[in-house]
Amino acid sequence: MKQLLIATHNKAKLLEIMNVFSTFSTLSVIDLSTLHISQEVNETAVTFKENARLKATFFANISNLPTLADDAGIEITFLKGEPGVRSRRWLGYEASDEELIRYTLSRLKGVERKERAARLTSCICVYIPELKRYIYQQESIEGYIAQKPSSNRVEGYPYRSVFIVDAFNKYYDELSPKEHDAMNHRVHALKKIIPQFSNLV
């Protein structure tokens, strides 16, 4: 059985990705810790697609395995698209989820609802080093930033606690399992990209 490396150190993201692959039996999916890879990528690109490509290439070159990586974040219209590709490192890599939540709300203090539009985006890249081939899929969810955070917290996903999903007018992290499955941008991207590379790796 061929292997696919999932290139993320984010445990919540890894679990989400692994769950999608749990019914995909033609690949053996492994993570960075299995290969004892602890390196981080210097994310210098300015788009989600370019950063996903950087990460997929970096870890594929280390492992010599087909590698799946993604880059994701939130783009807030009032802040001219910030934090965008810098979502995780907006305040530096050491910032906690709570610090990112508080900072996001502070930047929008006093801003009216109609100006609080935001978008969650995830771009997935699969790099197959043997073929030197890249495959991409990007998906987004439209919504807006709430005036205060929800009472829920999903570790590793701070912005979900302040993001209201337009389609349901509910906090992202308060969606029911059915609603979450219907809206999850990373899962949608994964389900669309798997058929594109499954017969190549």
C-alpha positions as a printed Julia matrix, in Angstrom:
201×3 Matrix{Float64}:
   0.0    0.0     0.0
   1.39   3.39   -0.98
   1.91   6.1     1.6
   0.78   9.71    1.76
   2.34  12.1     4.26
   0.08  14.64    5.97
   2.3   17.65    6.58
   0.98  19.46    9.64
   1.97  19.8    13.29
  -1.51  21.09   14.19
  -3.22  18.22   16.02
  -6.76  19.48   15.4
  -6.1   19.88   11.69
  -4.43  16.47   11.51
  -7.43  14.79   13.13
  -9.81  16.49   10.71
  -7.75  15.35    7.71
  -7.26  11.82    9.03
 -11.02  11.45    9.54
 -11.62  12.14    5.86
  -9.05   9.54    4.87
 -10.37   6.93    7.32
 -12.62   5.44    4.63
 -10.02   5.78    1.87
  -8.4    2.35    1.98
  -6.02   2.49   -1.0
  -3.49   4.7     0.82
  -1.55   4.41    4.04
  -1.77   7.9     5.53
   0.95   8.91    7.98
   1.82  12.08    9.84
   5.05  13.95   10.56
   5.46  12.52   14.06
   5.49   8.98   12.66
   8.62   9.92   10.72
  10.02  11.94   13.64
   9.96  15.11   11.54
   9.87  18.19   13.77
  11.01  20.91   11.36
   8.82  23.9    10.57
   8.45  25.7     7.26
   9.22  29.39    6.87
   5.92  30.5     5.33
   7.09  33.4     3.2
   4.43  33.34    0.46
   1.58  35.82    0.15
  -1.22  33.44   -0.9
  -2.7   30.31    0.64
  -1.88  28.35   -2.53
   1.79  29.36   -2.5
   2.2   28.59    1.21
   0.53  25.18    0.79
   2.95  24.49   -2.06
   5.93  25.55    0.11
   4.91  23.16    2.87
   4.13  20.23    0.59
   7.46  20.62   -1.23
   9.48  21.04    1.97
   8.18  17.9     3.65
   8.14  15.82    0.46
  11.82  16.63   -0.01
  12.55  15.44    3.53
  10.46  12.28    3.36
  10.6   11.48   -0.36
   6.9   10.66   -0.07
   3.81  12.09   -1.77
   2.8   14.86    0.62
  -0.4   16.7     1.41
  -0.23  20.13    3.02
  -2.67  22.95    3.42
  -2.66  26.6     4.28
  -5.7   28.17    5.81
  -6.82  31.31    7.52
  -9.35  34.05    7.86
  -9.63  37.17    5.71
 -11.47  40.11    7.28
 -12.78  42.67    4.82
 -12.58  45.67    7.2
  -8.9   44.85    7.81
  -8.21  44.65    4.06
  -7.89  40.88    4.14
  -5.88  40.56    7.35
  -4.72  38.3     8.82
  -4.98  36.06    5.74
  -1.92  33.85    5.32
  -0.62  35.17    8.65
  -3.65  33.94   10.61
  -1.71  31.53   12.81
   1.27  33.84   13.28
  -0.58  37.19   13.39
   0.83  37.81   16.88
   3.77  35.43   16.5
   3.81  31.64   16.65
   3.73  31.64   20.44
   0.39  33.45   20.68
  -2.39  31.42   22.29
  -5.83  30.87   20.82
  -7.28  33.21   23.44
  -4.83  35.97   22.56
  -5.75  35.7    18.88
  -9.46  35.81   19.7
  -9.08  38.92   21.88
  -6.86  40.66   19.34
  -9.28  39.98   16.47
 -12.18  41.48   18.41
 -10.09  44.46   19.53
  -9.25  45.3    15.91
 -12.97  45.45   15.12
 -14.11  47.29   18.23
 -16.94  49.66   17.33
 -17.2   48.36   13.75
 -20.8   47.78   12.64
 -22.13  44.4    11.51
 -22.27  45.33    7.82
 -18.51  45.97    7.85
 -17.5   42.8     9.69
 -17.6   40.44    6.69
 -15.0   37.67    6.71
 -14.04  34.51    4.86
 -12.44  31.28    6.06
 -10.28  29.71    3.35
  -8.35  26.46    3.08
  -6.1   25.57    0.16
  -4.77  22.02   -0.11
  -1.74  21.04   -2.12
  -0.56  17.51   -2.87
   2.97  17.17   -4.21
   4.06  13.92   -5.82
   7.87  14.09   -5.97
   8.25  11.05   -8.2
   6.2   12.83  -10.87
   7.19  16.38   -9.85
   3.49  17.16   -9.96
   1.36  19.5    -7.86
  -2.41  19.25   -7.38
  -4.47  21.98   -5.67
  -7.96  22.53   -4.3
  -9.22  25.64   -2.49
 -12.53  26.19   -0.69
 -13.98  29.03    1.41
 -16.82  29.77    3.83
 -18.47  33.2     3.92
 -19.49  34.85    7.17
 -18.72  37.69    9.54
 -16.94  38.41   12.81
 -19.14  38.39   15.91
 -19.12  41.09   18.57
 -18.02  38.58   21.2
 -16.63  35.03   21.16
 -18.75  31.93   21.53
 -18.61  29.9    24.72
 -17.05  27.0    22.82
 -13.39  26.54   22.02
 -11.81  24.12   19.55
  -8.1   24.07   20.36
  -6.04  25.05   17.34
  -8.93  26.88   15.64
  -9.27  30.24   17.43
 -11.13  32.07   14.67
 -13.99  29.59   14.68
 -14.97  31.07   18.04
 -15.61  34.51   16.54
 -16.8   33.56   13.05
 -20.53  33.51   12.25
 -21.37  31.28    9.26
 -23.73  33.12    6.9
 -25.54  29.97    5.78
 -26.7   29.14    9.32
 -26.23  32.45   11.15
 -24.4   30.51   13.88
 -20.9   30.48   15.3
 -18.75  28.04   13.37
 -17.88  26.12   16.53
 -21.56  25.85   17.5
 -22.66  24.12   14.29
 -24.25  20.72   14.69
 -22.26  17.77   13.29
 -24.54  17.75   10.23
 -24.14  21.5     9.69
 -20.38  21.27   10.21
 -20.1   18.52    7.6
 -22.09  20.65    5.19
 -19.85  23.72    5.64
 -16.34  22.52    6.49
 -14.1   24.09    3.84
 -11.09  21.83    4.5
 -13.21  18.68    4.29
 -14.82  19.89    1.06
 -11.4   20.59   -0.43
 -10.12  17.17    0.65
 -13.07  15.32   -0.84
 -12.58  17.14   -4.14
  -8.81  16.67   -4.32
  -8.62  12.97   -3.38
  -9.95  11.71   -6.74
  -7.44  13.93   -8.55
  -4.36  12.17   -7.1
  -5.61   8.79   -5.84
  -4.56   6.97   -8.99
  -1.2    8.76   -9.19
   0.42   8.1    -5.8
